[in-house]
Amino acid sequence: MNGAAADADPANAGGAGDRAGDRSRAQRAFLATHGWARARLTPLAQDASARRYWRLSAGRTGGAGKRRAVLMDAPPPGRVDSFITVTRHLQRLGARVPAIAAADRARGFLLLEDLGDRTFARLLAEGFDEFALYRLAVDALTAIRRHPRATAIDLPEYDLQRALAEANLLLDWYLPSRLQRPVTAPARAEFARIIEELLADLPPLPPTLVLRDFHIDNLMLCGEGDGDGDGDAGYAGDGDGDGDAVGECALLDYQDALIGSPAYDLASLLEDARRDISPALARAMNDRYLAQNPDLDAAALRRHAAFWAAQRHCKVAGIFTRLHLRDGKNAYLRHLPRVLNLLRHRLRDPDLSPLRDWLNAQAGAEFGDPTMPA
């Protein structure tokens, strides 16, 4: 639910304004049907998608009968069905996710429980204990992964086709913008071959539920366990991953979940496009995850993390460029240097040398030195 809103107001754009009016009327009808006709709507920060969110409030402020909820507006072809499916699955796993009070699948409206404003990103900005929050996040991943029915959901696999389509966003948007020319067909074919071989060479690891946007903007602190910095906020503390972590760390924006590598969400958390993370914190959280998941081979997990982190950075660099060039969402450009540096650091891994060499051949050694400014 976090990010930048588009610069242009569609209500001022002719036919687009007509569509916005139709959408507004459909929204009001949905709210009236479910008892929120007189609610006050406060816009919440938007994410990088077409979804929009409002906080609903009804009743006298500070008085009895005060109600709050969140309206998700995801115009078709939004992922409302997927959000509902994954929400119900996560609830069965014991995860803390917003309850769904009402849904209009055809029009793309959801009425959600309001979990408040305490995102991990906001808490960190206010000086909350960094290690305590990241421990909660890692514990939440482990609690989901260790559940015996974590993958008992009909979701696609994070396979080569999906991985390549996402990585290709670097070729579709970032590289053409950077180089002022398109990537040639032979170069694209070589890139596809490299991604295919790198993925095929990964050692086997048991698949898990991959939430895909697991980072501090999509995590919230709920309940009494706010963490006191003593090392185990909200976690049973014996390293076996069975603590009730997800009772404290609430999850948002998981509608694009897939079945895939247990390294993906950890890499998403610890190689955050929007925030610098110290090597000490990253090492401690990696060690914690391995201690909680002794069935995972450490060397295999490292190789998975290297590939999936690099693949994700390629995707995100392309998405941030596309948001700027196509959608006029320019706020994401400030994060692009960090994403590129994260990619450069991952490309130091010898296993990823074919990808590094290809990128350097295209971009004039831009990806060869992880200390280069973006």
C-alpha positions as CSV (number, residue, x, y, z in Angstrom):
1,M,0.0,0.0,0.0
2,N,3.0,2.2,-0.1
3,G,4.7,4.2,-2.8
4,A,4.0,7.2,-5.1
5,A,0.8,8.2,-6.7
6,A,0.7,9.1,-10.4
7,D,1.4,12.7,-11.2
8,A,-1.7,13.3,-13.3
9,D,-5.3,13.4,-12.1
10,P,-7.4,11.2,-14.4
11,A,-10.5,13.1,-13.5
12,N,-9.3,16.0,-15.5
13,A,-8.6,14.1,-18.7
14,G,-11.7,13.9,-20.9
15,G,-12.7,10.3,-21.5
16,A,-10.4,9.3,-18.7
17,G,-12.4,11.6,-16.5
18,D,-15.6,9.8,-17.5
19,R,-14.1,6.5,-16.5
20,A,-12.9,7.9,-13.2
21,G,-16.5,9.1,-12.6
22,D,-17.9,5.7,-13.4
23,R,-15.3,4.2,-11.0
24,S,-16.2,6.6,-8.3
25,R,-19.9,5.8,-8.6
26,A,-19.2,2.1,-8.4
27,Q,-17.1,2.6,-5.4
28,R,-19.8,4.6,-3.6
29,A,-22.3,1.9,-4.4
30,F,-20.0,-0.8,-3.0
31,L,-19.5,1.1,0.2
32,A,-23.3,1.8,0.6
33,T,-24.1,-1.9,0.1
34,H,-21.8,-2.8,3.0
35,G,-22.8,-0.1,5.5
36,W,-20.2,2.6,4.7
37,A,-22.3,5.0,2.7
38,R,-21.5,7.9,5.1
39,A,-17.9,7.0,5.7
40,R,-15.1,9.5,5.5
41,L,-12.5,8.5,3.0
42,T,-8.8,9.4,3.5
43,P,-6.4,8.4,0.8
44,L,-3.5,6.2,1.8
45,A,-0.1,6.1,0.2
46,Q,-0.2,4.2,-3.1
47,D,2.0,1.5,-4.4
48,A,3.6,1.0,-7.8
49,S,0.5,-0.7,-9.2
50,A,-2.9,0.6,-10.3
51,R,-4.4,-0.2,-6.9
52,R,-5.6,2.5,-4.7
53,Y,-6.4,2.5,-1.0
54,W,-8.6,4.6,1.3
55,R,-9.0,4.5,5.1
56,L,-12.7,4.5,5.9
57,S,-13.9,6.0,9.2
58,A,-17.5,6.2,10.5
59,G,-19.0,7.3,13.8
60,R,-18.0,10.1,16.1
61,T,-14.2,10.6,16.5
62,G,-13.2,9.3,19.8
63,G,-16.7,8.2,20.7
64,A,-18.5,4.9,21.0
65,G,-19.3,3.2,17.7
66,K,-16.2,4.5,15.9
67,R,-15.4,2.2,13.0
68,R,-12.4,2.0,10.7
69,A,-11.6,-0.1,7.6
70,V,-9.6,0.0,4.5
71,L,-11.0,0.1,0.9
72,M,-8.9,-1.5,-1.8
73,D,-9.7,-0.4,-5.3
74,A,-8.1,-2.6,-7.8
75,P,-9.7,-2.0,-11.2
76,P,-9.9,-5.0,-13.5
77,P,-7.8,-6.8,-14.5
78,G,-6.5,-6.3,-10.9
79,R,-5.6,-9.3,-8.7
80,V,-8.6,-9.3,-6.3
81,D,-9.2,-13.0,-6.7
82,S,-5.6,-13.8,-6.1
83,F,-5.5,-11.5,-3.0
84,I,-8.6,-13.3,-1.6
85,T,-7.1,-16.7,-2.3
86,V,-3.7,-16.0,-0.8
87,T,-5.2,-14.2,2.2
88,R,-7.3,-17.2,3.1
89,H,-4.3,-19.5,2.7
90,L,-2.1,-17.3,4.9
91,Q,-4.9,-17.3,7.5
92,R,-4.9,-21.1,7.5
93,L,-1.2,-21.0,8.1
94,G,-1.6,-18.7,11.1
95,A,-0.3,-15.6,9.5
96,R,-1.5,-12.2,10.5
97,V,-3.1,-10.6,7.5
98,P,-6.0,-8.2,7.1
99,A,-9.3,-9.8,7.4
100,I,-11.6,-9.4,4.3
101,A,-15.0,-8.0,5.3
102,A,-16.6,-7.7,1.9
103,A,-15.6,-8.2,-1.8
104,D,-16.8,-7.3,-5.2
105,R,-14.7,-9.5,-7.4
106,A,-16.2,-8.3,-10.7
107,R,-15.5,-4.7,-10.1
108,G,-12.3,-5.1,-8.0
109,F,-13.3,-3.7,-4.6
110,L,-12.3,-5.2,-1.2
111,L,-13.2,-4.0,2.2
112,L,-10.3,-4.9,4.5
113,E,-9.5,-4.8,8.2
114,D,-7.5,-1.6,9.1
115,L,-4.3,-2.8,10.7
116,G,-3.2,0.7,11.4
117,D,-0.1,2.7,10.4
118,R,2.7,0.9,12.1
119,T,4.6,-0.3,9.0
120,F,8.1,-1.5,9.7
121,A,9.3,1.4,7.4
122,R,7.6,4.0,9.6
123,L,8.7,2.4,12.8
124,L,12.3,2.4,11.6
125,A,12.1,6.0,10.6
126,E,10.9,6.7,14.2
127,G,13.9,5.0,15.7
128,F,12.4,1.6,16.5
129,D,14.9,-1.2,17.2
130,E,16.1,-2.3,13.7
131,F,17.3,-5.8,14.7
132,A,14.0,-6.5,16.6
133,L,11.9,-5.7,13.6
134,Y,14.0,-7.7,11.1
135,R,14.0,-10.6,13.5
136,L,10.2,-10.6,13.5
137,A,10.2,-10.5,9.7
138,V,12.6,-13.5,9.4
139,D,10.6,-15.4,12.0
140,A,7.5,-14.7,10.0
141,L,9.1,-16.3,6.9
142,T,10.2,-19.3,8.9
143,A,6.8,-19.8,10.5
144,I,5.2,-19.9,7.1
145,R,7.8,-22.0,5.5
146,R,7.8,-24.6,8.4
147,H,4.1,-25.0,8.3
148,P,3.3,-28.4,6.8
149,R,0.7,-27.0,4.4
150,A,2.7,-23.9,3.3
151,T,2.5,-25.0,-0.3
152,A,-1.0,-26.5,-0.2
153,I,-2.4,-23.8,-2.5
154,D,-3.0,-23.8,-6.2
155,L,-0.4,-21.2,-7.3
156,P,2.0,-21.2,-10.3
157,E,5.6,-22.1,-9.9
158,Y,8.3,-19.5,-10.1
159,D,9.7,-21.1,-13.2
160,L,12.0,-20.1,-16.0
161,Q,9.3,-18.4,-18.0
162,R,8.3,-16.1,-15.1
163,A,11.9,-15.5,-14.0
164,L,13.0,-14.5,-17.5
165,A,9.9,-12.4,-18.2
166,E,10.7,-10.4,-15.1
167,A,14.4,-10.1,-15.7
168,N,13.7,-9.0,-19.3
169,L,12.3,-5.8,-17.8
170,L,15.9,-4.6,-17.5
171,L,16.3,-5.1,-21.3
172,D,12.9,-3.6,-22.1
173,W,13.2,-0.4,-20.0
174,Y,16.4,0.3,-18.1
175,L,19.1,-0.6,-20.7
176,P,17.4,1.2,-23.7
177,S,17.0,4.3,-21.5
178,R,20.6,4.1,-20.3
179,L,22.1,3.3,-23.7
180,Q,19.6,5.2,-25.9
181,R,19.2,2.2,-28.1
182,P,17.2,-1.0,-27.9
183,V,18.8,-4.3,-27.0
184,T,19.3,-6.4,-30.1
185,A,17.5,-9.6,-30.8
186,P,20.8,-11.7,-30.6
187,A,21.7,-10.1,-27.3
188,R,18.3,-10.8,-25.9
189,A,18.6,-14.4,-27.0
190,E,22.0,-14.7,-25.3
191,F,20.5,-13.1,-22.1
192,A,17.7,-15.7,-22.1
193,R,20.2,-18.5,-22.5
194,I,22.2,-17.2,-19.5
195,I,19.2,-17.0,-17.3
196,E,18.1,-20.4,-18.2
197,E,21.5,-22.0,-17.5
198,L,21.9,-20.2,-14.2
199,L,18.5,-21.3,-13.0
200,A,19.1,-24.9,-14.2
201,D,22.4,-25.0,-12.4
202,L,20.9,-24.1,-9.0
203,P,21.1,-27.0,-6.5
204,P,17.7,-28.4,-5.4
205,L,15.9,-26.9,-2.4
206,P,12.4,-27.7,-1.2
207,P,10.0,-25.1,-2.6
208,T,7.9,-22.9,-0.4
209,L,5.3,-20.1,-0.6
210,V,7.0,-17.0,-2.0
211,L,5.2,-13.7,-1.2
212,R,7.5,-11.8,-3.6
213,D,7.1,-8.3,-2.2
214,F,8.4,-9.1,1.3
215,H,10.0,-5.9,2.5
216,I,9.5,-3.4,5.3
217,D,6.9,-1.3,3.5
218,N,4.7,-4.4,3.4
219,L,5.2,-5.5,7.0
220,M,3.3,-4.1,10.0
221,L,3.6,-4.5,13.7
222,C,0.4,-5.6,15.4
223,G,-0.6,-6.6,18.8
224,E,1.3,-6.2,22.1
225,G,4.6,-7.7,21.0
226,D,6.3,-4.5,19.9
227,G,9.7,-5.7,20.7
228,D,12.1,-4.5,23.4
229,G,15.3,-5.1,21.6
230,D,16.3,-8.1,23.8
231,G,16.8,-10.3,20.8
232,D,13.6,-12.2,20.4
233,A,10.6,-9.8,20.0
234,G,7.6,-11.9,19.4
235,Y,9.5,-15.2,18.9
236,A,9.8,-18.3,21.0
237,G,13.6,-17.9,20.9
238,D,14.8,-21.5,20.6
239,G,15.9,-21.2,17.0
240,D,13.6,-23.9,15.8
241,G,11.2,-21.6,13.9
242,D,8.1,-22.7,15.8
243,G,7.4,-19.4,17.6
244,D,4.3,-17.5,16.9
245,A,6.2,-14.8,14.9
246,V,3.4,-14.0,12.5
247,G,1.1,-13.1,15.3
248,E,3.1,-9.9,15.6
249,C,4.4,-9.3,12.1
250,A,1.4,-8.6,9.8
251,L,1.7,-9.1,6.1
252,L,0.5,-6.9,3.2
253,D,0.6,-7.0,-0.6
254,Y,1.1,-10.7,-1.3
255,Q,-1.4,-11.2,-4.1
256,D,1.3,-12.1,-6.6
257,A,2.5,-15.0,-4.5
258,L,4.0,-18.1,-6.2
259,I,5.7,-21.4,-5.2
260,G,9.4,-21.1,-5.4
261,S,12.8,-20.8,-3.7
262,P,13.1,-20.3,0.1
263,A,15.8,-17.8,-0.7
264,Y,13.6,-15.3,-2.6
265,D,11.7,-13.5,0.2
266,L,14.7,-13.4,2.4
267,A,16.7,-11.7,-0.4
268,S,13.7,-9.3,-1.0
269,L,13.9,-8.4,2.7
270,L,17.6,-8.0,3.1
271,E,18.4,-6.4,-0.3
272,D,15.7,-3.7,-0.2
273,A,15.4,-1.4,-3.1
274,R,14.2,1.4,-0.8
275,R,16.6,1.1,2.2
276,D,20.2,0.6,2.9
277,I,20.9,-2.4,5.2
278,S,24.1,-2.9,7.0
279,P,26.2,-6.1,6.3
280,A,26.0,-6.9,10.0
281,L,22.2,-6.9,10.0
282,A,22.1,-9.0,6.8
283,R,24.5,-11.5,8.1
284,A,22.7,-11.8,11.4
285,M,19.3,-12.4,9.7
286,N,20.8,-14.9,7.2
287,D,22.3,-16.8,10.1
288,R,19.0,-16.7,12.0
289,Y,17.1,-18.0,9.0
290,L,19.5,-20.9,8.6
291,A,19.4,-21.7,12.3
292,Q,15.6,-21.8,12.2
293,N,15.6,-24.0,9.0
294,P,18.3,-26.6,9.5
295,D,16.9,-28.7,6.6
296,L,18.3,-26.1,4.2
297,D,21.8,-26.5,3.0
298,A,23.7,-23.2,3.6
299,A,25.8,-23.4,0.4
300,A,22.7,-24.2,-1.7
301,L,20.7,-21.3,0.0
302,R,23.6,-18.9,-0.8
303,R,23.5,-19.8,-4.4
304,H,19.8,-19.5,-4.6
305,A,20.0,-16.1,-2.9
306,A,22.6,-14.9,-5.3
307,F,20.6,-15.8,-8.4
308,W,17.2,-14.7,-7.2
309,A,18.5,-11.4,-5.8
310,A,20.2,-10.6,-9.1
311,Q,17.1,-11.6,-11.0
312,R,14.9,-9.4,-8.7
313,H,17.3,-6.4,-9.1
314,C,17.1,-6.7,-12.9
315,K,13.3,-6.7,-12.6
316,V,13.1,-3.8,-10.2
317,A,15.5,-1.6,-12.2
318,G,13.3,-2.2,-15.2
319,I,10.1,-1.5,-13.2
320,F,11.4,1.8,-11.7
321,T,12.5,3.0,-15.2
322,R,9.1,2.0,-16.6
323,L,7.2,3.8,-13.8
324,H,9.2,7.0,-14.7
325,L,9.0,6.8,-18.5
326,R,5.5,5.3,-19.1
327,D,3.5,6.1,-16.0
328,G,5.0,9.4,-14.8
329,K,5.7,8.0,-11.3
330,N,9.0,9.7,-10.8
331,A,9.5,9.1,-7.1
332,Y,11.0,5.7,-7.7
333,L,14.0,7.1,-9.6
334,R,15.7,8.0,-6.3
335,H,15.9,4.3,-5.5
336,L,17.4,3.3,-8.8
337,P,21.1,3.9,-7.8
338,R,20.6,1.6,-4.8
339,V,19.1,-1.2,-7.0
340,L,21.9,-1.0,-9.5
341,N,24.5,-1.1,-6.7
342,L,22.8,-4.1,-5.2
343,L,22.9,-5.8,-8.6
344,R,26.6,-5.0,-9.0
345,H,27.4,-6.5,-5.6
346,R,25.6,-9.7,-6.5
347,L,27.4,-9.9,-9.8
348,R,30.7,-10.3,-7.9
349,D,29.6,-13.9,-7.2
350,P,31.6,-16.2,-9.5
351,D,28.5,-18.2,-10.3
352,L,27.0,-15.2,-11.9
353,S,30.0,-14.3,-14.1
354,P,28.1,-15.1,-17.3
355,L,25.4,-12.5,-16.4
356,R,28.0,-10.0,-15.4
357,D,29.9,-10.4,-18.6
358,W,26.8,-10.0,-20.7
359,L,25.7,-6.8,-18.9
360,N,29.2,-5.3,-19.2
361,A,29.3,-6.1,-22.9
362,Q,26.0,-4.2,-23.3
363,A,26.6,-1.3,-20.9
364,G,30.4,-0.7,-21.2
365,A,31.6,-2.3,-17.9
366,E,29.0,-0.4,-15.9
367,F,28.3,-3.6,-13.9
368,G,31.9,-4.6,-13.3
369,D,32.7,-2.6,-10.3
370,P,30.3,-2.7,-7.3
371,T,31.8,0.5,-5.9
372,M,31.0,2.5,-9.1
373,P,28.3,5.2,-8.6
374,A,25.1,4.5,-10.4
